[in-house]
Amino acid sequence: MSTADSALSITIDGTPDLPGEVLGALYRITGRSRDELRRSILAGEPVYSADLFGPDHHEVAPRLEKACDYLAGLGLGMIAHDGA
């Protein structure tokens, strides 16, 4: 995950213990393992961070958007952080 000043991160509001199928879907979107995602969520840490102006922005920006859409579709609140 990115830590650049131009990064945007999303954290799930609260610390829900999400089922495996949700973590699997997030893995397919973000590329982060289920265990890594579960630990981040339970610790209140970002689920995904994207450097919006980095060399791979064409890859990370759509992943960020997909992650937000997926989480919103589940009715989960998110908090966006800039500058990671």
N, C-alpha and C positions, 0 to 999 in steps of 0.2 A: 504494500500500500504506500501511497505517496505521502510525503511530509513537506512538500514545497509550499511556499507562500501563496501560490496560485491554486492550491488544492481546495477542493470542496469535499467534506466528509458528511456521511449520514450516520446517525445513531438512532436506534429504536428507542422510543419514549418508554421508560420503564425498563424492567429486566425480565421479560416473559421467557419461560422455558418452552421454546418452540418445538413442535414435533419434528421428527426426522424428515418427513416429506417436505416440510417447509424449508428446513436447512438444506436439503438436497436441491431444491429449486434455487435457493440463494447461492449454493455452490456453483450450479450451472451458469448463473448470471455473473457472479463475482470472481469465480475461480478460487475462492477461499474454501478450505476444507470444512466439513461439518463441525469437527471438534474446535477448530479455530473460531468459527462463527459463533458456536455456543458459548465459548469462553468470553469472547468479546461482548456478546449480548448480555450475559449475566454480570459482566464487570461494568456495564454501561459505557463501553468503548465503541468507537465507530465500526460499523458493519462493512463499510466500503469508503475508500478515499480515492479521489481522482484528481490528478494534476491537469487542470483544464487547458493549460497553455504549454504543456510539455510535448515532446516529440511523439508520444503515443496517444495524444488527445483524441484521435479518431477512433481509438479502441476503447478508452476508458470512459469517455463522456456518454456513449450509448449504454454502457454497463451501469453507470450511475443512474441514468434515466430509467432503465429497465428495473433496477433494484427499487427505486422509489415507486414506480408504478405497481410492482408486485406487492410491496409492503402496504401501499395504500389500498390495493384491492383486497387485502386481508383485514383491512380496518385498523392496522397498526399505525400509531402516530410516529413521526420521525422528527428529529432535530437536525438541522443542517448547520455545519460549522465551516467557516472559511479559514484558510490558512492552516488547515489540519491541526 
